[in-house]
Amino acid sequence: MFELDHVVYFTKKSPAEIAQEVSVEGIHPVEGGQHLQWGTHNALLYTKNSYIEYLAVEDEQRTATSTHPLTQQLLNDLEFREGFGSVCLRSENLEEQNRYFQKLGYRTSGLLESERKTKSGAVRKWKMLFIEHKIDKKLPYPFFIQWENSDDERYATLREDGTIQPGNEALTITKCIFDVQDVNRKMTHWSRLLSLPIKGNQLKLGNTVFEFRQSKDSVERLQSIEIAKEK
């Protein structure tokens, strides 16, 4: 079963501004670093087993020429709104997952080698996989990630460098709420892709719930998330 790795929030603000201005349950994001190959940079707010990524353009020329699907969606969405753009699901074997999606008839990006340079100069590496679709105002499919290191190793490093404080690990993203024009149709598509049963208007992942709401808005996107804090 898939688990939520992170949700992506598209913004025109810099990571420094986000880190200063945003607070969730009293916890502030930290500046994540740069994606030099895409011309983007981010701020990150971690929870117990997932996180929020605030993604912004740093190098306009490089971003404009990037063919990376998430970068293209970032530019598309910032034309009409700032806000949540997509969700990323964690996988331990993207090669196998890619073959499975292709057998189902989906066209994919293939595995994309990716990396981020942190403020300290360290380099974080991972692989990404996207389902090909037209980038517009319709709800994009989730995309997928496989980290270079195990979750335990990754979180240990994040604790050591101060990215994750004890307060972060008291938070959990319990629900992701999507506004769509046709709930049944969208849920059928996502249920098939993720091999998850439909329960009412929800799909249950390993560490969160996806909920779909009917909307007349022409923009179909992740509308909000619910975060619980351990008492």
C-alpha positions as CSV (number, residue, x, y, z in Angstrom):
1,M,0.0,0.0,0.0
2,F,1.2,3.5,-0.9
3,E,2.0,6.1,1.8
4,L,1.9,9.8,1.5
5,D,5.4,11.2,1.2
6,H,4.5,14.9,0.8
7,V,2.1,17.4,-0.5
8,V,3.3,20.3,-2.7
9,Y,2.2,23.9,-2.2
10,F,3.0,26.2,-5.1
11,T,4.0,29.7,-4.0
12,K,5.6,32.9,-5.3
13,K,7.3,33.5,-2.0
14,S,10.9,32.6,-1.3
15,P,11.8,29.8,1.1
16,A,13.1,32.4,3.5
17,E,9.8,34.2,3.5
18,I,7.8,31.0,3.9
19,A,10.0,29.9,6.8
20,Q,9.4,33.2,8.6
21,E,5.7,33.7,7.8
22,V,4.1,30.2,7.9
23,S,3.3,28.2,11.0
24,V,1.4,25.0,11.5
25,E,0.5,24.1,15.1
26,G,3.3,26.4,16.2
27,I,5.9,24.7,13.9
28,H,7.7,26.7,11.2
29,P,9.0,25.3,7.9
30,V,12.8,25.3,7.2
31,E,14.5,26.3,4.1
32,G,15.0,23.1,2.1
33,G,17.4,24.1,-0.7
34,Q,17.7,24.3,-4.4
35,H,16.8,22.0,-7.3
36,L,19.5,23.4,-9.6
37,Q,18.5,21.4,-12.6
38,W,15.0,22.8,-12.6
39,G,15.6,26.3,-11.3
40,T,13.4,25.9,-8.2
41,H,13.9,26.0,-4.5
42,N,11.7,25.1,-1.5
43,A,10.8,25.3,2.2
44,L,9.8,22.1,4.1
45,L,7.6,21.4,7.0
46,Y,8.0,17.8,8.3
47,T,5.4,15.8,10.2
48,K,5.8,12.3,11.7
49,N,6.0,10.4,8.4
50,S,5.3,13.0,5.6
51,Y,5.8,16.7,4.9
52,I,4.6,19.8,3.2
53,E,6.8,21.2,0.4
54,Y,6.5,24.9,-0.4
55,L,7.9,25.1,-4.0
56,A,8.9,28.3,-5.8
57,V,10.8,29.5,-8.9
58,E,14.3,30.6,-8.2
59,D,15.8,30.8,-11.7
60,E,13.1,31.9,-14.1
61,Q,15.1,31.1,-17.2
62,R,16.0,27.6,-16.2
63,T,12.5,26.9,-15.0
64,A,11.0,28.1,-18.2
65,T,13.0,25.7,-20.2
66,S,12.6,22.7,-17.9
67,T,10.7,19.7,-19.1
68,H,10.2,18.3,-15.6
69,P,6.4,17.6,-15.1
70,L,6.3,19.2,-11.6
71,T,8.1,22.3,-12.8
72,Q,5.7,22.6,-15.7
73,Q,2.8,22.3,-13.4
74,L,4.3,24.9,-11.0
75,L,4.4,27.5,-13.9
76,N,1.0,26.5,-15.1
77,D,-0.6,26.9,-11.7
78,L,1.1,30.1,-10.7
79,E,-0.6,31.8,-13.7
80,F,-3.9,31.6,-11.9
81,R,-3.3,30.7,-8.2
82,E,-1.0,29.9,-5.4
83,G,-1.9,26.9,-3.4
84,F,-1.7,23.1,-3.1
85,G,-0.7,21.6,-6.5
86,S,-0.1,17.9,-6.1
87,V,0.6,15.0,-3.8
88,C,3.6,12.6,-3.8
89,L,3.4,9.0,-2.8
90,R,6.4,6.9,-1.5
91,S,7.5,3.7,-3.1
92,E,10.3,1.2,-2.3
93,N,10.5,-0.1,-5.9
94,L,9.7,2.5,-8.6
95,E,11.0,0.2,-11.3
96,E,8.5,-2.4,-10.5
97,Q,5.8,0.2,-10.0
98,N,6.6,1.8,-13.4
99,R,6.2,-1.6,-15.2
100,Y,2.8,-2.1,-13.4
101,F,1.5,1.2,-14.4
102,Q,2.5,0.6,-18.0
103,K,0.8,-2.8,-18.0
104,L,-2.4,-1.0,-16.9
105,G,-2.0,1.2,-20.0
106,Y,-0.7,4.4,-18.5
107,R,2.1,6.3,-20.2
108,T,4.8,7.3,-17.7
109,S,7.8,9.6,-17.5
110,G,10.0,6.7,-16.7
111,L,12.3,7.1,-13.6
112,L,13.8,10.6,-13.2
113,E,17.0,11.0,-11.2
114,S,16.6,14.0,-8.9
115,E,18.5,15.9,-6.3
116,R,18.4,18.9,-4.0
117,K,21.3,21.0,-2.7
118,T,20.7,22.0,0.9
119,K,21.7,25.3,2.5
120,S,24.7,23.5,4.1
121,G,25.8,22.2,0.8
122,A,24.7,18.6,1.3
123,V,23.0,16.8,-1.6
124,R,19.8,14.7,-1.2
125,K,19.0,12.3,-3.9
126,W,15.9,10.4,-5.0
127,K,14.0,9.0,-8.1
128,M,10.6,10.3,-9.3
129,L,7.9,8.8,-11.5
130,F,5.0,10.7,-13.2
131,I,1.9,9.5,-14.9
132,E,1.7,11.5,-18.2
133,H,-1.3,13.8,-18.5
134,K,-2.2,17.2,-19.9
135,I,-1.2,19.9,-17.5
136,D,-4.2,22.2,-17.1
137,K,-6.8,22.9,-14.5
138,K,-7.9,19.3,-14.1
139,L,-6.7,17.4,-11.1
140,P,-3.3,15.9,-11.8
141,Y,-2.5,12.3,-10.9
142,P,-0.3,11.8,-7.8
143,F,3.4,11.4,-8.6
144,F,5.8,8.9,-7.0
145,I,9.1,9.0,-5.2
146,Q,11.8,6.6,-4.1
147,W,14.5,8.0,-1.8
148,E,18.1,7.0,-2.0
149,N,18.2,6.2,1.7
150,S,15.7,4.3,3.9
151,D,13.1,6.3,5.9
152,D,14.9,5.6,9.2
153,E,18.2,6.8,7.7
154,R,16.6,9.9,6.1
155,Y,14.8,10.9,9.3
156,A,17.9,10.4,11.4
157,T,19.8,12.8,9.1
158,L,17.0,15.3,9.3
159,R,17.0,15.2,13.1
160,E,20.8,15.7,13.2
161,D,20.7,18.8,10.9
162,G,17.8,20.3,12.8
163,T,15.2,20.0,10.0
164,I,13.1,17.9,12.2
165,Q,12.4,18.9,15.9
166,P,10.4,16.9,18.4
167,G,7.4,19.1,17.7
168,N,7.4,18.1,14.0
169,E,7.0,14.4,14.9
170,A,4.0,15.1,17.0
171,L,2.2,16.2,13.8
172,T,0.4,13.9,11.3
173,I,-1.2,14.7,8.0
174,T,-4.4,12.8,8.5
175,K,-6.4,13.8,5.4
176,C,-6.0,15.4,2.0
177,I,-9.1,16.9,0.6
178,F,-9.5,17.3,-3.2
179,D,-12.1,19.5,-4.9
180,V,-13.2,18.0,-8.3
181,Q,-16.1,18.3,-10.7
182,D,-17.0,14.6,-10.9
183,V,-16.3,12.8,-7.6
184,N,-17.3,9.3,-8.9
185,R,-15.2,9.5,-12.1
186,K,-12.1,10.9,-10.4
187,M,-12.3,8.3,-7.6
188,T,-12.6,5.5,-10.1
189,H,-9.5,6.7,-11.9
190,W,-7.4,7.1,-8.7
191,S,-8.7,3.8,-7.2
192,R,-7.5,1.9,-10.3
193,L,-4.2,3.6,-10.4
194,L,-3.4,3.1,-6.7
195,S,-5.2,-0.3,-6.4
196,L,-7.2,1.0,-3.5
197,P,-10.9,0.2,-2.7
198,I,-13.4,3.1,-2.7
199,K,-15.1,3.8,0.6
200,G,-17.8,6.5,0.3
201,N,-15.8,9.5,-1.0
202,Q,-12.5,8.3,0.4
203,L,-9.4,6.3,-0.5
204,K,-7.4,5.1,2.5
205,L,-3.6,5.0,2.2
206,G,-1.1,3.6,4.7
207,N,-0.7,6.9,6.6
208,T,-3.5,9.2,5.5
209,V,-6.9,9.5,3.8
210,F,-7.7,11.0,0.4
211,E,-11.2,12.6,0.4
212,F,-12.9,13.9,-2.8
213,R,-15.5,16.7,-2.7
214,Q,-17.9,17.9,-5.4
215,S,-17.0,21.4,-6.7
216,K,-18.3,23.6,-9.5
217,D,-14.9,25.4,-9.7
218,S,-13.0,24.9,-13.0
219,V,-9.8,24.4,-11.0
220,E,-9.5,20.8,-9.6
221,R,-6.8,20.6,-7.0
222,L,-5.9,19.5,-3.5
223,Q,-7.8,22.1,-1.6
224,S,-6.7,21.5,2.0
225,I,-5.1,19.1,4.4
226,E,-6.0,18.2,7.9
227,I,-3.2,17.9,10.5
228,A,-3.5,16.2,13.9
229,K,-1.3,17.0,16.8
230,E,-0.5,14.3,19.4
231,K,-1.5,15.4,22.9
